[in-house]
Amino acid sequence: MSTTAWITTLQFACVNALFALSIYATLWTGVLSLAPIFFGAVSAFTFGYLAGAMGLSPVLSLLLGVVLGAGLGAVTAALVIRLHSHYLAMATIAMVLIGRVLIVNFPKFTGGAAGTLIPGDLGTWTSLIGCLAVAGFVLSRLAKSRFGLAADTVREDAAVAQTLGVSPRRIQLVGFIISGAFGGAAGVMQGSFLQYIGPDTFYTHLGFVTLAAVVLGGAFHWSGSIVGAIAFTILPEFLRDALGDYDRVVTGVLLVVIIIYLPRGLVDVRRLRLLRARSRRDTPAGAGGSRDTVQPEVAS
């Protein structure tokens, strides 16, 4: 594969990583949601319309996409957060399906079935890495805060969290807002990178691919989404040269194997801590000389 193709693949991986982080944000609070794909679609088509009709600058368009996505996340949470388990997940999948219908039936705004062109000013390495860095910084800071502890508790057991004084709905509302902000930014970046968006750009395939990336990388730490998205984007390119049309089959088999033998994904902080603790236990007593130091006698 040529250098240009590799660069394009890595750019796709960065955009997919941003979408994966948006899915992780709600999964962190115990909610499986594909709504970020809908948030990204709305933000991307809004960016395309405003850039073409009003000449809005790319930076303002990106900020608008983030704000619009966060607002949609809050509205979505208010509507569907009372649902439970697979019903909530199905509701977010329905949003993606409804989004495609809206795209096709509002041609003046979206270009209809033909799609629309998008300015490519944001489809650069600086923008992609910058957005990923900001998203990673936000999630890392939240993970060390009270919200992070509350989100972990709600994900493990919402009933226990409620008995401890944590409101699961409030935590999940914040998760949806963060997810919407990341999804909106990812949609704008996706559109600017492709320089074209249509009815199939933000559809169920993108949602399932990014969800698989989260599962592959690890759904228990934000960095797993980035690792999974990069691996899930690059791996098919490696396999395609050698296996041709069978690359998706092998990718699927590898994903199943990882789920079976690494159920917490490639990035498992708990496993790393256990290995580190085990290595410390196995360290000889005299290692480092700390345990062989002779203490002086204290005179009475």
C-alpha positions as CSV (number, residue, x, y, z in Angstrom):
1,M,0.0,0.0,0.0
2,S,1.3,3.4,-0.9
3,T,2.3,6.2,1.5
4,T,-0.7,8.3,0.5
5,A,-3.0,5.4,1.2
6,W,-1.5,4.8,4.7
7,I,-1.9,8.5,5.5
8,T,-5.5,8.4,4.5
9,T,-6.1,5.2,6.6
10,L,-4.5,6.9,9.6
11,Q,-6.8,9.9,9.2
12,F,-9.8,7.6,9.0
13,A,-8.5,6.0,12.2
14,C,-8.4,9.3,14.0
15,V,-12.0,10.2,13.0
16,N,-13.2,6.7,14.0
17,A,-11.4,7.2,17.3
18,L,-13.3,10.4,18.0
19,F,-16.6,8.6,17.2
20,A,-15.5,5.7,19.5
21,L,-14.8,8.1,22.3
22,S,-18.3,9.5,21.9
23,I,-19.8,6.0,22.3
24,Y,-17.5,5.3,25.2
25,A,-18.8,8.4,27.0
26,T,-22.3,6.9,27.4
27,L,-21.0,3.4,27.8
28,W,-19.0,4.6,30.7
29,T,-22.2,5.4,32.5
30,G,-23.8,2.1,31.7
31,V,-25.7,3.1,28.6
32,L,-25.2,1.5,25.2
33,S,-25.9,4.3,22.6
34,L,-25.4,4.7,18.9
35,A,-26.8,8.2,19.1
36,P,-23.4,9.9,18.4
37,I,-23.8,8.9,14.8
38,F,-27.0,10.9,14.6
39,F,-25.3,13.8,16.5
40,G,-22.5,13.7,14.0
41,A,-24.8,13.7,11.0
42,V,-26.7,16.7,12.2
43,S,-23.6,18.7,13.0
44,A,-21.9,17.7,9.7
45,F,-24.9,18.7,7.5
46,T,-25.3,21.9,9.5
47,F,-21.6,22.7,8.9
48,G,-22.1,22.0,5.2
49,Y,-25.1,24.2,4.9
50,L,-23.7,27.2,6.9
51,A,-20.3,27.0,5.2
52,G,-22.0,27.1,1.8
53,A,-24.8,29.6,2.5
54,M,-23.1,31.9,5.0
55,G,-19.4,31.3,4.5
56,L,-18.9,30.3,8.2
57,S,-15.3,29.8,9.1
58,P,-14.1,26.2,9.8
59,V,-13.2,26.9,13.5
60,L,-16.6,28.4,14.2
61,S,-18.2,25.5,12.4
62,L,-16.4,23.0,14.6
63,L,-17.4,24.9,17.8
64,L,-21.0,25.0,16.5
65,G,-20.9,21.3,15.9
66,V,-19.7,20.7,19.4
67,V,-22.4,22.9,21.0
68,L,-25.1,21.5,18.7
69,G,-24.1,17.9,19.5
70,A,-24.0,18.6,23.2
71,G,-27.5,20.1,23.0
72,L,-28.8,17.2,21.1
73,G,-27.2,14.9,23.6
74,A,-29.1,16.6,26.4
75,V,-32.4,16.4,24.6
76,T,-31.9,12.8,23.7
77,A,-31.1,11.9,27.3
78,A,-34.3,13.6,28.5
79,L,-36.3,11.6,26.0
80,V,-34.8,8.1,26.2
81,I,-32.9,7.9,29.6
82,R,-36.0,6.4,31.3
83,L,-35.7,3.3,29.0
84,H,-33.7,0.4,30.2
85,S,-31.3,-2.1,28.8
86,H,-31.8,-3.0,25.1
87,Y,-34.8,-0.8,24.8
88,L,-32.6,2.3,25.2
89,A,-30.0,0.9,22.7
90,M,-32.8,0.2,20.1
91,A,-34.1,3.8,20.6
92,T,-30.7,5.2,19.7
93,I,-30.4,2.9,16.7
94,A,-33.8,4.2,15.6
95,M,-32.4,7.7,15.8
96,V,-29.7,6.7,13.2
97,L,-32.4,5.3,10.9
98,I,-34.6,8.4,11.3
99,G,-31.6,10.5,10.5
100,R,-31.1,8.9,7.1
101,V,-34.8,9.5,6.3
102,L,-34.5,13.1,7.2
103,I,-31.4,13.5,5.1
104,V,-33.1,12.1,2.0
105,N,-36.3,14.1,2.5
106,F,-34.7,17.6,3.1
107,P,-32.8,18.1,-0.1
108,K,-32.6,21.9,0.3
109,F,-30.6,21.5,3.5
110,T,-28.8,18.2,3.0
111,G,-28.6,17.7,-0.8
112,G,-31.0,14.8,-0.5
113,A,-30.0,11.4,-1.9
114,A,-27.2,13.1,-3.9
115,G,-25.5,14.4,-0.7
116,T,-23.6,17.7,-0.5
117,L,-20.0,18.9,-0.6
118,I,-18.2,20.0,2.5
119,P,-15.2,22.4,2.8
120,G,-12.0,20.4,3.6
121,D,-10.3,23.0,5.8
122,L,-10.6,20.9,9.0
123,G,-9.5,17.6,7.4
124,T,-5.9,18.1,8.5
125,W,-3.6,16.3,10.9
126,T,-3.5,19.4,13.2
127,S,-7.3,19.4,13.5
128,L,-7.6,15.6,14.0
129,I,-4.8,15.3,16.6
130,G,-6.0,18.5,18.3
131,C,-9.6,17.2,18.7
132,L,-8.4,13.8,19.9
133,A,-6.0,15.4,22.4
134,V,-8.8,17.6,23.8
135,A,-11.2,14.7,24.1
136,G,-8.6,12.5,25.8
137,F,-7.7,15.3,28.2
138,V,-11.3,15.9,29.1
139,L,-12.0,12.2,29.8
140,S,-8.7,11.7,31.7
141,R,-9.6,14.6,34.0
142,L,-13.1,13.4,34.5
143,A,-11.9,9.9,35.3
144,K,-10.0,11.3,38.3
145,S,-12.9,13.4,39.5
146,R,-16.0,12.5,41.5
147,F,-17.9,12.2,38.3
148,G,-15.5,9.4,37.2
149,L,-16.1,7.5,40.4
150,A,-19.8,8.0,40.2
151,A,-19.9,6.9,36.5
152,D,-17.9,3.7,37.4
153,T,-20.4,3.0,40.2
154,V,-23.5,3.5,38.0
155,R,-22.0,1.3,35.2
156,E,-21.4,-1.5,37.7
157,D,-24.7,-1.3,39.5
158,A,-27.1,1.6,39.2
159,A,-29.2,0.5,42.2
160,V,-26.1,0.4,44.5
161,A,-25.1,3.8,43.2
162,Q,-28.5,5.2,44.1
163,T,-28.3,3.9,47.6
164,L,-24.9,5.7,47.9
165,G,-26.6,9.0,47.0
166,V,-25.6,9.0,43.4
167,S,-28.3,9.9,40.8
168,P,-27.9,7.5,37.9
169,R,-30.0,9.6,35.6
170,R,-28.0,12.7,36.3
171,I,-24.7,10.9,35.6
172,Q,-26.1,9.4,32.4
173,L,-27.3,12.9,31.4
174,V,-23.8,14.2,31.7
175,G,-22.6,11.2,29.7
176,F,-25.0,12.0,26.9
177,I,-23.9,15.6,26.8
178,I,-20.2,14.6,26.6
179,S,-21.1,12.0,23.9
180,G,-23.0,14.6,21.9
181,A,-20.1,17.1,22.0
182,F,-17.6,14.5,20.8
183,G,-20.1,13.1,18.3
184,G,-20.8,16.6,16.9
185,A,-17.0,17.3,16.6
186,A,-16.5,13.9,14.9
187,G,-19.2,14.5,12.4
188,V,-17.8,17.9,11.4
189,M,-14.3,16.3,11.1
190,Q,-15.6,13.4,9.1
191,G,-17.4,15.7,6.7
192,S,-14.4,18.0,6.3
193,F,-12.1,15.0,5.8
194,L,-14.3,13.4,3.1
195,Q,-15.3,16.7,1.7
196,Y,-18.6,15.1,0.9
197,I,-21.5,13.7,3.0
198,G,-24.6,11.8,1.9
199,P,-27.3,9.6,3.4
200,D,-25.0,6.6,3.9
201,T,-22.1,8.6,5.4
202,F,-23.6,8.5,8.9
203,Y,-25.5,5.2,9.0
204,T,-25.6,2.1,11.1
205,H,-22.4,0.7,9.5
206,L,-20.4,3.5,11.1
207,G,-22.1,3.0,14.4
208,F,-21.4,-0.8,14.5
209,V,-17.8,-0.3,13.4
210,T,-17.1,2.3,16.1
211,L,-18.9,0.1,18.7
212,A,-16.7,-2.8,17.7
213,A,-13.6,-0.6,18.1
214,V,-14.7,0.3,21.6
215,V,-15.1,-3.4,22.5
216,L,-11.9,-4.3,20.8
217,G,-9.8,-1.6,22.5
218,G,-11.5,-1.9,25.9
219,A,-14.7,-0.4,27.2
220,F,-13.3,0.2,30.7
221,H,-10.8,3.0,29.9
222,W,-11.1,5.9,27.5
223,S,-7.7,5.1,25.8
224,G,-9.1,1.7,24.8
225,S,-11.4,3.4,22.3
226,I,-8.5,5.1,20.6
227,V,-6.4,2.0,20.5
228,G,-9.4,-0.1,19.2
229,A,-10.3,2.4,16.5
230,I,-6.8,2.6,15.2
231,A,-6.4,-1.2,15.3
232,F,-9.8,-1.9,13.7
233,T,-9.1,0.6,10.9
234,I,-5.6,-0.5,10.1
235,L,-6.0,-4.2,10.5
236,P,-8.3,-4.7,7.5
237,E,-5.8,-2.8,5.3
238,F,-3.1,-5.2,6.4
239,L,-5.3,-8.2,5.6
240,R,-6.8,-6.9,2.4
241,D,-3.4,-7.2,0.5
242,A,-3.0,-10.8,1.5
243,L,-6.5,-12.1,1.8
244,G,-8.5,-10.0,-0.6
245,D,-12.3,-10.2,0.0
246,Y,-11.8,-12.5,3.0
247,D,-10.3,-9.8,5.1
248,R,-13.6,-9.0,6.8
249,V,-14.1,-12.7,7.7
250,V,-10.6,-12.8,9.4
251,T,-11.2,-9.5,11.1
252,G,-14.5,-10.8,12.5
253,V,-12.9,-14.0,13.8
254,L,-10.1,-12.1,15.4
255,L,-12.7,-9.8,17.1
256,V,-14.5,-12.9,18.5
257,V,-11.3,-14.4,19.8
258,I,-10.4,-11.1,21.5
259,I,-13.8,-10.9,23.1
260,I,-13.5,-14.5,24.4
261,Y,-9.9,-14.4,25.7
262,L,-9.7,-10.6,26.5
263,P,-13.2,-9.7,27.5
264,R,-12.1,-6.3,28.8
265,G,-10.4,-5.4,25.5
266,L,-6.8,-4.7,24.6
267,V,-6.5,-1.9,27.1
268,D,-7.3,-3.4,30.5
269,V,-6.0,-1.2,33.4
270,R,-7.1,-3.7,36.0
271,R,-5.1,-6.5,34.4
272,L,-2.1,-4.3,34.3
273,R,-2.4,-3.5,38.0
274,L,-2.8,-7.2,38.8
275,L,0.3,-8.0,36.8
276,R,2.2,-5.2,38.5
277,A,1.1,-6.4,42.0
278,R,2.1,-10.0,41.1
279,S,5.5,-8.9,40.0
280,R,6.0,-7.0,43.2
281,R,5.0,-10.1,45.2
282,D,7.4,-12.3,43.3
283,T,10.3,-9.9,43.9
284,P,12.9,-11.5,46.2
285,A,13.0,-10.1,49.7
286,G,16.5,-8.9,49.3
287,A,16.0,-7.0,46.1
288,G,17.1,-3.4,46.3
289,G,18.5,-3.9,49.7
290,S,15.5,-2.4,51.4
291,R,14.7,-5.4,53.5
292,D,18.3,-6.3,54.4
293,T,19.1,-2.9,56.0
294,V,20.2,-3.5,59.6
295,Q,18.4,-1.2,62.1
296,P,20.6,0.3,64.8
297,E,19.9,-0.6,68.4
298,V,18.1,2.1,70.4
299,A,19.8,2.7,73.7
300,S,17.5,2.5,76.6
